[in-house]
């Protein structure tokens, strides 16, 4: 079946050499250690397993031969083939990132044409706030207006926060007082304004997002070295989740790994919380089946969402989709063999996680 990718980014369409390609096979933004390569990883193996057949090569083709064939086809044709093979019906694209390895990401209309999917936008809160031009006293209202405008212009289906990167997920239960927000805005506006890291302003953005009524996606779990991993544990959000509960706004916990079990518990405990399995399924290789099983230990089947979190490389869409399908089939096959569920149960669970939950949540 066609999948709904509920969180992803656009891709680079360019001839990529070994170093540039390999740099997008890791969450690190550093050069690899001497004598090592990101291809020598669970994700690197997954790329060599799932992607070569889309380019008329056998599975497990080596990196040099694979990149040579990619260059022979050209970046446009290779991108088209890889994205088409992923089998995606919808892609919800976080537009907070506009470049990868110094190259522009494909604009959304061209990305939609390449995927053959319906593409909808997810607006990043911190990007909107950084672009607001206002004095300190007017900043809270200006941010709300800017977010409303950005969502309306984009026809956004959700908003997203990267709070985990900027300060961590230990959000207080109380909304920041307006006087605190104005003071913090004054400090922010008098500085270089390159990166929003003030916790008062970041927490204010979350409450502003709740007022939009759109689902709020939150990065949790692992990412690049800018992150302090222990501060990205989704269980740190408990106070905010409780305080936000009366709003009824869905909170989508992205990625999660290695805290995916905490995300699953939150999805079970709180009606408005949903758990995403993106990124982890791609990066954990053959262990993806185990990771899916650990999420499904607690997460209600109607609260789990598929995504790739693909970024930069079209290969990551295909790897995320293919490895998800393969791993879920293995997991549910084992459940059926053990008598834990029927074939009809397995089929329904697959439909829910693969597409139906996201269609319902984002009103696609």
DACORNOR-V641930 format. One record per pair of residues at least 4 apart in sequence whose ideal C-beta (glycine too) atoms are under 8 Angstrom apart, sorted by sequence separation. I is the first residue (numbers start at 1). J is the second residue. D is the distance in whole Angstrom. If there is no record, write none. Layout:
i=I j=J d=D
i=I j=J d=D
This chain:
i=12 j=16 d=7
i=16 j=20 d=4
i=17 j=21 d=7
i=18 j=22 d=6
i=19 j=23 d=6
i=20 j=24 d=7
i=21 j=25 d=7
i=22 j=26 d=8
i=28 j=32 d=8
i=32 j=36 d=5
i=36 j=40 d=6
i=40 j=44 d=6
i=41 j=45 d=7
i=42 j=46 d=6
i=43 j=47 d=7
i=44 j=48 d=7
i=45 j=49 d=6
i=46 j=50 d=6
i=47 j=51 d=5
i=48 j=52 d=7
i=50 j=54 d=8
i=51 j=55 d=7
i=53 j=57 d=7
i=57 j=61 d=4
i=61 j=65 d=5
i=62 j=66 d=7
i=63 j=67 d=6
i=64 j=68 d=6
i=65 j=69 d=6
i=66 j=70 d=6
i=67 j=71 d=6
i=68 j=72 d=6
i=69 j=73 d=7
i=73 j=77 d=4
i=74 j=78 d=7
i=75 j=79 d=6
i=76 j=80 d=6
i=77 j=81 d=6
i=78 j=82 d=6
i=79 j=83 d=6
i=80 j=84 d=6
i=81 j=85 d=6
i=82 j=86 d=7
i=99 j=103 d=6
i=106 j=110 d=5
i=107 j=111 d=7
i=108 j=112 d=6
i=109 j=113 d=7
i=110 j=114 d=6
i=111 j=115 d=6
i=112 j=116 d=8
i=115 j=119 d=7
i=123 j=127 d=8
i=124 j=128 d=7
i=125 j=129 d=6
i=126 j=130 d=6
i=127 j=131 d=7
i=128 j=132 d=7
i=134 j=138 d=4
i=135 j=139 d=7
i=138 j=142 d=5
i=139 j=143 d=6
i=140 j=144 d=7
i=141 j=145 d=6
i=142 j=146 d=6
i=143 j=147 d=6
i=144 j=148 d=6
i=145 j=149 d=6
i=146 j=150 d=6
i=147 j=151 d=6
i=148 j=152 d=6
i=149 j=153 d=6
i=150 j=154 d=6
i=151 j=155 d=8
i=152 j=156 d=8
i=162 j=166 d=6
i=163 j=167 d=6
i=164 j=168 d=6
i=176 j=180 d=5
i=177 j=181 d=7
i=178 j=182 d=6
i=179 j=183 d=7
i=180 j=184 d=6
i=181 j=185 d=6
i=182 j=186 d=7
i=183 j=187 d=7
i=184 j=188 d=6
i=185 j=189 d=6
i=186 j=190 d=6
i=187 j=191 d=7
i=189 j=193 d=7
i=198 j=202 d=7
i=199 j=203 d=6
i=200 j=204 d=6
i=201 j=205 d=7
i=202 j=206 d=7
i=203 j=207 d=7
i=204 j=208 d=6
i=205 j=209 d=6
i=206 j=210 d=7
i=207 j=211 d=7
i=208 j=212 d=7
i=219 j=223 d=7
i=223 j=227 d=4
i=227 j=231 d=8
i=228 j=232 d=7
i=237 j=241 d=5
i=238 j=242 d=6
i=239 j=243 d=6
i=240 j=244 d=6
i=241 j=245 d=7
i=256 j=260 d=4
i=259 j=263 d=6
i=260 j=264 d=6
i=261 j=265 d=7
i=262 j=266 d=7
i=263 j=267 d=6
i=264 j=268 d=7
i=265 j=269 d=6
i=266 j=270 d=6
i=269 j=273 d=7
i=277 j=281 d=6
i=278 j=282 d=8
i=279 j=283 d=6
i=280 j=284 d=6
i=284 j=288 d=5
i=287 j=291 d=6
i=288 j=292 d=6
i=289 j=293 d=6
i=290 j=294 d=6
i=291 j=295 d=7
i=292 j=296 d=6
i=293 j=297 d=7
i=295 j=299 d=5
i=299 j=303 d=6
i=300 j=304 d=7
i=310 j=314 d=8
i=312 j=316 d=7
i=314 j=318 d=7
i=315 j=319 d=6
i=316 j=320 d=6
i=317 j=321 d=6
i=318 j=322 d=6
i=319 j=323 d=6
i=320 j=324 d=6
i=321 j=325 d=6
i=322 j=326 d=6
i=323 j=327 d=6
i=324 j=328 d=6
i=325 j=329 d=6
i=326 j=330 d=6
i=327 j=331 d=6
i=328 j=332 d=6
i=329 j=333 d=6
i=330 j=334 d=7
i=331 j=335 d=7
i=332 j=336 d=6
i=333 j=337 d=6
i=334 j=338 d=6
i=336 j=340 d=7
i=341 j=345 d=4
i=342 j=346 d=7
i=343 j=347 d=6
i=344 j=348 d=6
i=345 j=349 d=6
i=346 j=350 d=6
i=347 j=351 d=7
i=348 j=352 d=6
i=349 j=353 d=6
i=350 j=354 d=6
i=351 j=355 d=7
i=352 j=356 d=5
i=353 j=357 d=6
i=355 j=359 d=6
i=356 j=360 d=6
i=357 j=361 d=6
i=358 j=362 d=6
i=359 j=363 d=8
i=16 j=21 d=4
i=32 j=37 d=6
i=38 j=43 d=7
i=39 j=44 d=4
i=52 j=57 d=4
i=53 j=58 d=7
i=61 j=66 d=5
i=70 j=75 d=8
i=73 j=78 d=5
i=83 j=88 d=7
i=99 j=104 d=6
i=100 j=105 d=6
i=106 j=111 d=5
i=112 j=117 d=7
i=123 j=128 d=6
i=134 j=139 d=5
i=151 j=156 d=4
i=163 j=168 d=7
i=164 j=169 d=5
i=176 j=181 d=5
i=188 j=193 d=7
i=196 j=201 d=6
i=197 j=202 d=7
i=209 j=214 d=7
i=222 j=227 d=7
i=227 j=232 d=6
i=231 j=236 d=7
i=244 j=249 d=7
i=296 j=301 d=7
i=299 j=304 d=5
i=311 j=316 d=7
i=335 j=340 d=4
i=336 j=341 d=6
i=341 j=346 d=6
i=351 j=356 d=5
i=352 j=357 d=5
i=359 j=364 d=4
i=26 j=32 d=8
i=32 j=38 d=6
i=38 j=44 d=6
i=52 j=58 d=6
i=53 j=59 d=6
i=98 j=104 d=7
i=99 j=105 d=6
i=105 j=111 d=8
i=112 j=118 d=7
i=150 j=156 d=7
i=163 j=169 d=6
i=196 j=202 d=7
i=210 j=216 d=7
i=256 j=262 d=7
i=267 j=273 d=5
i=282 j=288 d=8
i=284 j=290 d=8
i=310 j=316 d=4
i=335 j=341 d=5
i=336 j=342 d=7
i=358 j=364 d=7
i=37 j=44 d=7
i=52 j=59 d=6
i=98 j=105 d=6
i=112 j=119 d=4
i=132 j=139 d=7
i=209 j=216 d=5
i=222 j=229 d=6
i=244 j=251 d=7
i=256 j=263 d=4
i=266 j=273 d=5
i=267 j=274 d=6
i=281 j=288 d=5
i=284 j=291 d=5
i=309 j=316 d=8
i=310 j=317 d=4
i=336 j=343 d=6
i=39 j=47 d=8
i=52 j=60 d=7
i=57 j=65 d=7
i=61 j=69 d=8
i=70 j=78 d=5
i=73 j=81 d=7
i=97 j=105 d=7
i=106 j=114 d=7
i=111 j=119 d=6
i=134 j=142 d=4
i=151 j=159 d=7
i=163 j=171 d=7
i=176 j=184 d=8
i=188 j=196 d=7
i=221 j=229 d=8
i=256 j=264 d=8
i=267 j=275 d=4
i=280 j=288 d=7
i=296 j=304 d=7
i=308 j=316 d=6
i=341 j=349 d=8
i=39 j=48 d=7
i=50 j=59 d=8
i=52 j=61 d=4
i=57 j=66 d=6
i=133 j=142 d=8
i=134 j=143 d=8
i=223 j=232 d=7
i=266 j=275 d=7
i=295 j=304 d=6
i=308 j=317 d=5
i=310 j=319 d=8
i=332 j=341 d=7
i=22 j=32 d=7
i=49 j=59 d=5
i=132 j=142 d=5
i=188 j=198 d=6
i=206 j=216 d=7
i=222 j=232 d=7
i=241 j=251 d=6
i=253 j=263 d=4
i=281 j=291 d=7
i=310 j=320 d=6
i=336 j=346 d=6
i=48 j=59 d=7
i=49 j=60 d=6
i=55 j=66 d=7
i=108 j=119 d=5
i=132 j=143 d=5
i=187 j=198 d=7
i=221 j=232 d=6
i=264 j=275 d=6
i=280 j=291 d=5
i=281 j=292 d=7
i=308 j=319 d=8
i=309 j=320 d=7
i=335 j=346 d=7
i=12 j=24 d=8
i=26 j=38 d=4
i=48 j=60 d=5
i=57 j=69 d=6
i=147 j=159 d=7
i=220 j=232 d=5
i=221 j=233 d=8
i=263 j=275 d=4
i=308 j=320 d=3
i=25 j=38 d=4
i=48 j=61 d=6
i=56 j=69 d=7
i=95 j=108 d=7
i=108 j=121 d=7
i=188 j=201 d=6
i=219 j=232 d=7
i=220 j=233 d=7
i=221 j=234 d=7
i=253 j=266 d=6
i=263 j=276 d=8
i=307 j=320 d=7
i=308 j=321 d=6
i=333 j=346 d=8
i=25 j=39 d=7
i=48 j=62 d=7
i=52 j=66 d=6
i=55 j=69 d=5
i=129 j=143 d=5
i=132 j=146 d=5
i=184 j=198 d=5
i=220 j=234 d=4
i=237 j=251 d=8
i=253 j=267 d=7
i=277 j=291 d=8
i=332 j=346 d=4
i=22 j=37 d=6
i=23 j=38 d=7
i=26 j=41 d=7
i=48 j=63 d=7
i=51 j=66 d=7
i=55 j=70 d=6
i=93 j=108 d=6
i=128 j=143 d=7
i=131 j=146 d=7
i=260 j=275 d=7
i=277 j=292 d=7
i=22 j=38 d=4
i=25 j=41 d=7
i=184 j=200 d=4
i=185 j=201 d=7
i=218 j=234 d=8
i=237 j=253 d=8
i=308 j=324 d=8
i=22 j=39 d=6
i=26 j=43 d=8
i=52 j=69 d=8
i=129 j=146 d=8
i=183 j=200 d=8
i=184 j=201 d=5
i=220 j=237 d=8
i=260 j=277 d=7
i=332 j=349 d=7
i=25 j=43 d=5
i=48 j=66 d=7
i=55 j=73 d=6
i=93 j=111 d=7
i=128 j=146 d=5
i=277 j=295 d=6
i=306 j=324 d=6
i=332 j=350 d=7
i=25 j=44 d=6
i=44 j=63 d=8
i=128 j=147 d=5
i=181 j=200 d=6
i=218 j=237 d=7
i=234 j=253 d=5
i=251 j=270 d=8
i=256 j=275 d=6
i=91 j=111 d=8
i=180 j=200 d=5
i=181 j=201 d=7
i=184 j=204 d=8
i=253 j=273 d=7
i=256 j=276 d=7
i=260 j=280 d=6
i=275 j=295 d=6
i=91 j=112 d=8
i=251 j=272 d=6
i=252 j=273 d=8
i=253 j=274 d=7
i=255 j=276 d=6
i=256 j=277 d=8
i=22 j=44 d=8
i=25 j=47 d=7
i=125 j=147 d=7
i=128 j=150 d=5
i=234 j=256 d=6
i=250 j=272 d=5
i=251 j=273 d=5
i=252 j=274 d=5
i=253 j=275 d=5
i=254 j=276 d=5
i=257 j=279 d=7
i=328 j=350 d=6
i=55 j=78 d=6
i=181 j=204 d=5
i=249 j=272 d=7
i=250 j=273 d=8
i=251 j=274 d=7
i=252 j=275 d=8
i=253 j=276 d=6
i=255 j=278 d=6
i=257 j=280 d=4
i=39 j=63 d=5
i=91 j=115 d=6
i=123 j=147 d=7
i=176 j=200 d=5
i=235 j=259 d=7
i=248 j=272 d=6
i=250 j=274 d=6
i=252 j=276 d=6
i=254 j=278 d=6
i=255 j=279 d=4
i=256 j=280 d=7
i=275 j=299 d=5
i=234 j=259 d=6
i=241 j=266 d=7
i=245 j=270 d=7
i=247 j=272 d=8
i=254 j=279 d=8
i=255 j=280 d=6
i=328 j=353 d=7
i=37 j=63 d=8
i=55 j=81 d=6
i=91 j=117 d=5
i=93 j=119 d=6
i=95 j=121 d=6
i=233 j=259 d=5
i=245 j=271 d=8
i=257 j=283 d=7
i=282 j=308 d=7
i=328 j=354 d=8
i=54 j=81 d=5
i=55 j=82 d=8
i=79 j=106 d=8
i=88 j=115 d=6
i=90 j=117 d=6
i=91 j=118 d=7
i=92 j=119 d=8
i=93 j=120 d=7
i=95 j=122 d=7
i=96 j=123 d=8
i=123 j=150 d=5
i=176 j=203 d=5
i=232 j=259 d=7
i=235 j=262 d=4
i=245 j=272 d=6
i=257 j=284 d=7
i=277 j=304 d=7
i=278 j=305 d=8
i=282 j=309 d=8
i=54 j=82 d=5
i=88 j=116 d=8
i=89 j=117 d=6
i=90 j=118 d=5
i=91 j=119 d=5
i=92 j=120 d=5
i=93 j=121 d=6
i=94 j=122 d=5
i=95 j=123 d=7
i=96 j=124 d=3
i=123 j=151 d=5
i=175 j=203 d=8
i=176 j=204 d=5
i=234 j=262 d=5
i=238 j=266 d=7
i=242 j=270 d=8
i=244 j=272 d=7
i=275 j=303 d=6
i=276 j=304 d=8
i=277 j=305 d=7
i=278 j=306 d=7
i=279 j=307 d=8
i=282 j=310 d=8
i=86 j=115 d=7
i=88 j=117 d=4
i=89 j=118 d=7
i=90 j=119 d=8
i=91 j=120 d=8
i=92 j=121 d=8
i=93 j=122 d=6
i=95 j=124 d=7
i=166 j=195 d=8
i=175 j=204 d=7
i=233 j=262 d=6
i=234 j=263 d=5
i=237 j=266 d=7
i=241 j=270 d=5
i=274 j=303 d=5
i=275 j=304 d=6
i=276 j=305 d=5
i=277 j=306 d=6
i=278 j=307 d=3
i=279 j=308 d=8
i=54 j=84 d=8
i=90 j=120 d=7
i=92 j=122 d=5
i=94 j=124 d=6
i=96 j=126 d=7
i=166 j=196 d=7
i=167 j=197 d=6
i=235 j=265 d=8
i=264 j=294 d=7
i=268 j=298 d=5
i=273 j=303 d=7
i=274 j=304 d=7
i=275 j=305 d=7
i=276 j=306 d=8
i=277 j=307 d=7
i=278 j=308 d=6
i=279 j=309 d=4
i=324 j=354 d=8
i=51 j=82 d=6
i=54 j=85 d=4
i=83 j=114 d=5
i=84 j=115 d=7
i=96 j=127 d=5
i=123 j=154 d=6
i=166 j=197 d=5
i=172 j=203 d=7
i=176 j=207 d=8
i=235 j=266 d=7
i=241 j=272 d=8
i=260 j=291 d=6
i=264 j=295 d=5
i=267 j=298 d=7
i=268 j=299 d=6
i=274 j=305 d=6
i=276 j=307 d=5
i=278 j=309 d=4
i=53 j=85 d=8
i=83 j=115 d=5
i=84 j=116 d=6
i=95 j=127 d=8
i=167 j=199 d=5
i=171 j=203 d=6
i=175 j=207 d=5
i=223 j=255 d=8
i=234 j=266 d=6
i=241 j=273 d=6
i=263 j=295 d=7
i=264 j=296 d=8
i=267 j=299 d=5
i=268 j=300 d=6
i=83 j=116 d=7
i=121 j=154 d=4
i=123 j=156 d=5
i=216 j=249 d=6
i=218 j=251 d=6
i=220 j=253 d=5
i=221 j=254 d=8
i=222 j=255 d=7
i=261 j=294 d=6
i=264 j=297 d=6
i=265 j=298 d=5
i=267 j=300 d=6
i=80 j=114 d=6
i=121 j=155 d=7
i=122 j=156 d=6
i=125 j=159 d=6
i=206 j=240 d=7
i=210 j=244 d=6
i=215 j=249 d=7
i=216 j=250 d=7
i=218 j=252 d=7
i=220 j=254 d=6
i=221 j=255 d=4
i=257 j=291 d=7
i=260 j=294 d=6
i=261 j=295 d=7
i=264 j=298 d=4
i=282 j=316 d=6
i=79 j=114 d=6
i=120 j=155 d=7
i=121 j=156 d=5
i=122 j=157 d=7
i=123 j=158 d=8
i=124 j=159 d=7
i=125 j=160 d=7
i=126 j=161 d=7
i=167 j=202 d=5
i=171 j=206 d=7
i=214 j=249 d=7
i=215 j=250 d=4
i=216 j=251 d=5
i=217 j=252 d=4
i=218 j=253 d=6
i=219 j=254 d=5
i=220 j=255 d=6
i=221 j=256 d=4
i=222 j=257 d=6
i=260 j=295 d=5
i=264 j=299 d=4
i=268 j=303 d=8
i=288 j=323 d=5
i=292 j=327 d=5
i=296 j=331 d=7
i=120 j=156 d=7
i=121 j=157 d=7
i=122 j=158 d=5
i=123 j=159 d=5
i=124 j=160 d=5
i=125 j=161 d=5
i=126 j=162 d=6
i=166 j=202 d=6
i=213 j=249 d=6
i=215 j=251 d=8
i=216 j=252 d=7
i=218 j=254 d=6
i=219 j=255 d=7
i=220 j=256 d=5
i=221 j=257 d=5
i=222 j=258 d=7
i=261 j=297 d=7
i=263 j=299 d=8
i=267 j=303 d=4
i=288 j=324 d=7
i=291 j=327 d=8
i=292 j=328 d=6
i=120 j=157 d=5
i=122 j=159 d=7
i=123 j=160 d=7
i=124 j=161 d=8
i=210 j=247 d=5
i=215 j=252 d=6
i=217 j=254 d=6
i=221 j=258 d=7
i=261 j=298 d=7
i=267 j=304 d=7
i=282 j=319 d=5
i=122 j=160 d=5
i=124 j=162 d=7
i=140 j=178 d=6
i=206 j=244 d=8
i=221 j=259 d=5
i=282 j=320 d=5
i=285 j=323 d=8
i=288 j=326 d=8
i=289 j=327 d=4
i=293 j=331 d=5
i=163 j=202 d=5
i=210 j=249 d=5
i=220 j=259 d=6
i=221 j=260 d=7
i=256 j=295 d=8
i=281 j=320 d=6
i=288 j=327 d=4
i=289 j=328 d=8
i=292 j=331 d=5
i=126 j=166 d=7
i=163 j=203 d=8
i=209 j=249 d=8
i=22 j=63 d=8
i=140 j=181 d=5
i=161 j=202 d=8
i=282 j=323 d=6
i=289 j=330 d=5
i=21 j=63 d=8
i=139 j=181 d=7
i=140 j=182 d=7
i=163 j=205 d=8
i=221 j=263 d=8
i=278 j=320 d=7
i=281 j=323 d=6
i=289 j=331 d=5
i=139 j=182 d=7
i=163 j=206 d=7
i=220 j=263 d=6
i=281 j=324 d=5
i=161 j=205 d=7
i=18 j=63 d=7
i=137 j=182 d=6
i=140 j=185 d=7
i=161 j=206 d=6
i=18 j=64 d=7
i=21 j=67 d=6
i=136 j=182 d=5
i=139 j=185 d=4
i=281 j=327 d=6
i=136 j=183 d=8
i=277 j=324 d=7
i=301 j=348 d=8
i=306 j=353 d=6
i=161 j=209 d=7
i=301 j=349 d=5
i=304 j=352 d=7
i=305 j=353 d=7
i=306 j=354 d=5
i=18 j=67 d=6
i=136 j=185 d=4
i=169 j=218 d=7
i=304 j=353 d=5
i=306 j=355 d=8
i=17 j=67 d=7
i=136 j=186 d=4
i=139 j=189 d=7
i=159 j=209 d=5
i=302 j=352 d=6
i=16 j=67 d=7
i=134 j=185 d=8
i=169 j=220 d=7
i=301 j=352 d=5
i=301 j=353 d=7
i=305 j=357 d=5
i=306 j=358 d=7
i=136 j=189 d=6
i=159 j=212 d=6
i=252 j=305 d=7
i=254 j=307 d=7
i=304 j=357 d=7
i=305 j=358 d=5
i=16 j=70 d=8
i=135 j=189 d=7
i=164 j=218 d=7
i=165 j=219 d=7
i=255 j=309 d=6
i=303 j=357 d=7
i=134 j=189 d=8
i=159 j=214 d=5
i=161 j=216 d=7
i=163 j=218 d=7
i=164 j=219 d=5
i=254 j=309 d=7
i=302 j=357 d=6
i=15 j=71 d=6
i=158 j=214 d=5
i=159 j=215 d=8
i=160 j=216 d=7
i=161 j=217 d=7
i=163 j=219 d=7
i=164 j=220 d=6
i=305 j=361 d=7
i=157 j=214 d=7
i=158 j=215 d=4
i=159 j=216 d=6
i=160 j=217 d=4
i=161 j=218 d=5
i=162 j=219 d=5
i=222 j=279 d=8
i=156 j=214 d=6
i=157 j=215 d=7
i=158 j=216 d=7
i=159 j=217 d=7
i=160 j=218 d=7
i=161 j=219 d=7
i=165 j=223 d=7
i=221 j=279 d=8
i=15 j=74 d=8
i=16 j=75 d=8
i=95 j=154 d=7
i=158 j=217 d=5
i=160 j=219 d=7
i=164 j=223 d=7
i=215 j=274 d=8
i=217 j=276 d=8
i=221 j=280 d=7
i=15 j=75 d=6
i=168 j=228 d=7
i=14 j=75 d=5
i=143 j=204 d=7
i=147 j=208 d=6
i=151 j=212 d=6
i=165 j=226 d=5
i=170 j=231 d=7
i=222 j=283 d=8
i=13 j=75 d=5
i=143 j=205 d=7
i=147 j=209 d=7
i=165 j=227 d=5
i=169 j=231 d=6
i=13 j=76 d=6
i=130 j=193 d=7
i=151 j=214 d=6
i=164 j=227 d=6
i=168 j=231 d=3
i=169 j=232 d=6
i=96 j=160 d=7
i=140 j=204 d=7
i=144 j=208 d=5
i=148 j=212 d=7
i=167 j=231 d=8
i=168 j=232 d=7
i=169 j=233 d=7
i=92 j=157 d=6
i=130 j=195 d=8
i=143 j=208 d=6
i=147 j=212 d=6
i=169 j=234 d=7
i=171 j=236 d=8
i=13 j=79 d=5
i=92 j=158 d=7
i=94 j=160 d=5
i=96 j=162 d=7
i=130 j=196 d=6
i=170 j=236 d=5
i=171 j=237 d=6
i=173 j=239 d=4
i=129 j=196 d=6
i=144 j=211 d=7
i=164 j=231 d=7
i=169 j=236 d=4
i=172 j=239 d=6
i=173 j=240 d=7
i=11 j=79 d=6
i=140 j=208 d=8
i=164 j=232 d=4
i=168 j=236 d=7
i=169 j=237 d=5
i=171 j=239 d=7
i=172 j=240 d=7
i=175 j=243 d=8
i=171 j=240 d=4
i=173 j=242 d=6
i=174 j=243 d=7
i=126 j=196 d=5
i=173 j=243 d=4
i=11 j=83 d=8
i=129 j=201 d=7
i=24 j=100 d=7
i=126 j=202 d=7
i=129 j=205 d=6
i=277 j=353 d=8
i=24 j=101 d=7
i=23 j=101 d=6
i=126 j=205 d=7
i=125 j=205 d=4
i=20 j=101 d=5
i=125 j=206 d=8
i=3 j=86 d=8
i=5 j=88 d=5
i=8 j=91 d=6
i=10 j=93 d=6
i=125 j=208 d=8
i=274 j=357 d=7
i=3 j=87 d=6
i=4 j=88 d=8
i=6 j=90 d=8
i=8 j=92 d=7
i=9 j=93 d=6
i=125 j=209 d=6
i=2 j=87 d=5
i=3 j=88 d=5
i=4 j=89 d=6
i=5 j=90 d=7
i=7 j=92 d=6
i=8 j=93 d=6
i=9 j=94 d=6
i=10 j=95 d=8
i=16 j=101 d=8
i=1 j=87 d=8
i=2 j=88 d=6
i=3 j=89 d=7
i=4 j=90 d=4
i=5 j=91 d=5
i=6 j=92 d=5
i=8 j=94 d=7
i=2 j=89 d=4
i=5 j=92 d=7
i=7 j=94 d=6
i=10 j=97 d=8
i=274 j=361 d=7
i=4 j=92 d=8
i=9 j=97 d=5
i=12 j=100 d=5
i=11 j=100 d=8
i=12 j=101 d=7
i=14 j=103 d=5
i=9 j=100 d=8
i=12 j=103 d=5
i=12 j=104 d=8
i=12 j=105 d=6
i=13 j=106 d=6
i=11 j=105 d=6
i=12 j=106 d=7
i=158 j=252 d=7
i=160 j=254 d=8
i=10 j=105 d=4
i=11 j=106 d=5
i=122 j=217 d=6
i=9 j=105 d=7
i=10 j=106 d=5
i=10 j=107 d=8
i=10 j=108 d=7
i=11 j=111 d=7
i=10 j=111 d=5
i=13 j=114 d=8
i=11 j=114 d=8
i=252 j=361 d=8
i=250 j=361 d=6
i=5 j=117 d=8
i=7 j=122 d=7
i=94 j=217 d=8
i=215 j=361 d=6
i=215 j=362 d=6
i=7 j=160 d=8
i=27 j=222 d=7
i=29 j=224 d=5
i=30 j=225 d=7
i=27 j=223 d=6
i=28 j=224 d=6
i=29 j=225 d=6
i=27 j=224 d=5
i=28 j=225 d=6
i=29 j=226 d=8
i=114 j=314 d=8
i=115 j=317 d=8
i=158 j=362 d=6
i=157 j=362 d=4
i=157 j=363 d=7
i=105 j=312 d=7
i=157 j=364 d=7
i=7 j=217 d=6
i=100 j=311 d=6
i=101 j=312 d=7
i=100 j=312 d=4
i=97 j=311 d=7
i=92 j=307 d=8
i=86 j=308 d=8
i=88 j=317 d=7
i=83 j=314 d=5
i=86 j=317 d=4
i=82 j=314 d=4
i=86 j=318 d=5
i=82 j=315 d=6
i=85 j=318 d=5
i=88 j=321 d=7
i=83 j=317 d=6
i=86 j=320 d=8
i=87 j=321 d=6
i=79 j=314 d=5
i=82 j=317 d=7
i=83 j=318 d=7
i=86 j=321 d=4
i=46 j=282 d=7
i=78 j=314 d=7
i=82 j=318 d=5
i=86 j=322 d=7
i=85 j=322 d=8
i=43 j=282 d=6
i=46 j=285 d=5
i=43 j=283 d=5
i=45 j=285 d=6
i=42 j=283 d=6
i=42 j=284 d=6
i=43 j=285 d=7
i=120 j=362 d=7
i=42 j=285 d=3
i=41 j=285 d=8
i=42 j=286 d=7
i=120 j=364 d=7
i=7 j=252 d=8
i=42 j=287 d=7
i=6 j=252 d=8
i=118 j=364 d=7
i=7 j=254 d=6
i=27 j=283 d=8
i=51 j=315 d=5
i=54 j=318 d=6
i=90 j=355 d=8
i=89 j=355 d=6
i=92 j=358 d=8
i=51 j=318 d=6
i=47 j=315 d=5
i=50 j=318 d=6
i=51 j=319 d=7
i=90 j=358 d=7
i=7 j=276 d=6
i=50 j=319 d=5
i=90 j=359 d=8
i=6 j=276 d=7
i=8 j=278 d=8
i=92 j=362 d=7
i=7 j=278 d=5
i=6 j=278 d=8
i=47 j=319 d=6
i=50 j=322 d=4
i=5 j=278 d=8
i=46 j=319 d=5
i=50 j=323 d=7
i=90 j=364 d=6
i=43 j=319 d=7
i=46 j=323 d=6
i=24 j=311 d=7
i=24 j=312 d=4
i=25 j=313 d=8
i=24 j=313 d=5
i=21 j=313 d=7
i=24 j=316 d=7
i=7 j=305 d=8
i=6 j=305 d=5
i=8 j=307 d=6
i=11 j=310 d=7
i=6 j=306 d=7
i=7 j=307 d=4
i=8 j=308 d=5
i=9 j=309 d=7
i=11 j=311 d=8
i=12 j=312 d=5
i=5 j=306 d=7
i=6 j=307 d=5
i=7 j=308 d=8
i=8 j=309 d=6
i=9 j=310 d=7
i=10 j=311 d=8
i=11 j=312 d=6
i=12 j=313 d=7
i=4 j=306 d=7
i=5 j=307 d=5
i=7 j=309 d=6
i=8 j=310 d=5
i=9 j=311 d=4
i=11 j=313 d=6
i=3 j=306 d=6
i=5 j=308 d=5
i=8 j=311 d=7
i=9 j=312 d=7
i=11 j=314 d=5
i=5 j=310 d=8
i=11 j=317 d=8
i=8 j=317 d=7
i=5 j=317 d=7
i=5 j=320 d=8
i=5 j=321 d=8
i=3 j=321 d=6
i=3 j=324 d=7
i=3 j=325 d=8
i=1 j=350 d=7
i=1 j=351 d=7
i=4 j=354 d=7
i=3 j=354 d=5
i=4 j=355 d=4
i=3 j=355 d=6
i=6 j=358 d=4
i=1 j=354 d=6
i=2 j=355 d=7
i=1 j=355 d=7
i=4 j=358 d=4
i=4 j=359 d=6
i=6 j=361 d=8
i=6 j=362 d=7
i=4 j=364 d=7
